[in-house]
Amino acid sequence: MSDPEPETPPVGEEIHLPGETALPVVMAFGITLVVIGTTIGPAYIVSYFGVAIFLVTLVMWIRDTRRDISELPEEHHHH
């Protein structure tokens, strides 16, 4: 006996993919600065820049994600 075919979305179904963004790369750079700053003793100022970059990119990423979710068709919203 063969397994039943996996369910596929209807032909008209649009698959949502998030838009391209550099935010993950910038966020990783901020984290890298934090690690470098905490590893190289007196270079703690580098950590502050890293934390600032991380927080700014985090806020931007959350804002973009919320906007993307709000633009989805109503049937994709989960309550």
C-alpha positions in Angstrom: 0.0 0.0 0.0 1.3 3.4 -0.8 1.1 6.4 1.5 -1.6 9.0 0.7 -0.3 12.1 -1.2 0.8 14.9 1.1 -1.7 17.8 1.1 -0.7 20.6 -1.2 -2.1 24.2 -0.9 -4.9 25.0 -3.4 -3.6 26.4 -6.7 -4.7 30.0 -5.8 -2.9 29.8 -2.4 -0.1 32.4 -2.1 2.9 31.2 0.0 4.1 34.1 2.1 7.8 34.7 2.3 9.3 37.5 4.3 11.0 40.2 2.2 14.8 40.2 1.8 16.4 42.1 4.6 20.0 42.9 5.8 18.8 43.1 9.4 20.0 39.6 10.5 23.5 40.3 9.1 23.6 43.7 10.8 22.3 42.2 14.0 25.0 39.5 13.9 27.6 42.3 13.4 26.3 44.0 16.6 26.5 40.7 18.5 30.1 40.2 17.2 31.0 43.7 18.5 29.6 42.8 21.9 31.7 39.6 22.0 34.9 41.4 20.8 34.3 44.2 23.3 33.9 41.8 26.3 36.8 39.7 25.2 39.4 42.5 24.8 39.2 44.1 28.2 39.7 47.8 27.6 37.7 47.8 24.4 34.4 47.8 26.3 33.3 50.8 24.3 33.0 48.4 21.3 30.4 46.4 23.3 28.3 49.5 23.8 28.3 50.1 20.0 27.4 46.4 19.5 24.5 46.5 22.0 23.2 49.7 20.3 23.4 48.1 16.9 21.7 45.0 18.2 18.8 46.8 19.9 18.2 49.1 16.9 18.1 46.2 14.4 15.9 44.1 16.8 13.3 46.9 17.0 13.4 47.4 13.2 13.1 43.6 12.6 10.1 43.3 15.0 8.4 46.3 13.3 9.0 44.9 9.8 7.7 41.5 10.9 4.5 43.0 12.4 3.9 45.0 9.2 4.4 41.8 7.1 1.9 39.9 9.3 -0.6 42.7 9.2 -0.5 42.6 5.4 -1.3 38.9 5.2 -4.8 37.9 4.0 -7.3 37.5 6.9 -7.3 33.7 6.8 -3.6 33.6 7.7 -4.1 35.4 11.0 -4.1 33.2 14.1 -5.9 34.4 17.2 
